[in-house]
Amino acid sequence: MTERSLQITYRKGRPLAAYLYLAHPTGERSARTEPSPDGLVVVDYAADGHPIGIEITAPEAVTLERLNGVLRELGQSPLLETEFRPLTAA
């Protein structure tokens, strides 16, 4: 089982992109993606339709409140400030 975790890609010390892995069976792959209207986040869904991850395409523009709104829409628990802090630390 893959647990929820945040992976951040940096370039020149600044966050370039990030991916929030949601809890899902190990090895499960994305079968469908759905971008938000503003294009700041993209949700990946498994073949059975449940969300498996959220790509954050513009980390500097996405707030904790914005990300938690997406998580709420997906029926996921909110991200804690301490979990989000690496995105704002650079």
C-alpha positions as CSV (number, residue, x, y, z in Angstrom):
1,M,0.0,0.0,0.0
2,T,1.3,3.4,-1.0
3,E,0.7,6.0,1.8
4,R,0.0,9.6,1.2
5,S,3.2,11.6,0.6
6,L,4.3,14.8,-1.1
7,Q,7.2,14.7,-3.6
8,I,8.7,18.0,-4.8
9,T,11.0,18.7,-7.7
10,Y,13.2,21.7,-7.3
11,R,15.2,23.7,-9.8
12,K,17.7,26.3,-8.6
13,G,16.3,26.0,-5.1
14,R,12.7,26.7,-6.1
15,P,9.9,24.2,-6.3
16,L,9.2,23.5,-10.0
17,A,6.5,20.9,-9.6
18,A,5.0,18.7,-6.9
19,Y,3.0,15.5,-6.7
20,L,0.8,14.5,-3.8
21,Y,0.5,10.7,-3.8
22,L,-2.7,9.6,-2.2
23,A,-3.1,6.2,-0.4
24,H,-3.6,3.5,-2.9
25,P,-2.4,-0.1,-3.7
26,T,1.2,-0.3,-4.7
27,G,1.6,-0.5,-8.4
28,E,-1.7,1.0,-9.3
29,R,-1.4,3.3,-12.3
30,S,-3.3,6.3,-13.6
31,A,-6.0,5.5,-16.1
32,R,-7.4,9.0,-16.4
33,T,-6.4,12.6,-15.5
34,E,-8.5,15.6,-14.9
35,P,-7.0,19.1,-14.8
36,S,-8.6,21.8,-12.7
37,P,-10.2,24.7,-14.6
38,D,-7.2,27.0,-13.7
39,G,-4.7,24.3,-14.6
40,L,-2.8,24.5,-11.3
41,V,-3.6,21.0,-10.3
42,V,-4.3,17.7,-12.1
43,V,-5.9,14.8,-10.4
44,D,-4.9,11.3,-11.5
45,Y,-7.5,8.5,-11.2
46,A,-7.2,4.7,-11.2
47,A,-9.1,2.5,-13.6
48,D,-11.9,2.1,-11.1
49,G,-12.3,5.8,-10.7
50,H,-10.7,6.5,-7.3
51,P,-8.1,9.3,-7.0
52,I,-4.5,8.2,-6.6
53,G,-2.6,11.4,-6.8
54,I,-2.6,15.2,-7.4
55,E,0.0,16.9,-9.6
56,I,0.7,20.4,-8.5
57,T,1.9,22.2,-11.7
58,A,2.5,25.6,-10.2
59,P,3.6,25.0,-6.5
60,E,4.2,28.7,-5.8
61,A,0.6,29.5,-6.9
62,V,-1.2,26.8,-4.9
63,T,-2.1,27.5,-1.3
64,L,-2.8,25.0,1.4
65,E,-6.4,26.1,1.4
66,R,-6.6,25.5,-2.4
67,L,-5.1,22.0,-2.1
68,N,-7.3,21.1,0.8
69,G,-10.3,22.2,-1.2
70,V,-9.4,19.7,-3.9
71,L,-8.8,17.0,-1.3
72,R,-12.2,17.7,0.2
73,E,-13.9,17.4,-3.2
74,L,-12.2,14.0,-3.5
75,G,-13.3,12.8,-0.1
76,Q,-9.8,12.8,1.3
77,S,-8.6,14.1,4.6
78,P,-7.0,17.6,4.6
79,L,-3.3,18.1,4.4
80,L,-1.7,19.4,7.6
81,E,0.3,22.6,7.5
82,T,3.4,20.6,8.4
83,E,2.9,18.3,5.4
84,F,2.5,21.3,3.1
85,R,5.4,23.4,4.5
86,P,8.1,21.9,2.2
87,L,6.4,23.5,-0.7
88,T,6.7,27.0,0.9
89,A,10.2,26.5,2.5
90,A,12.3,27.3,-0.6
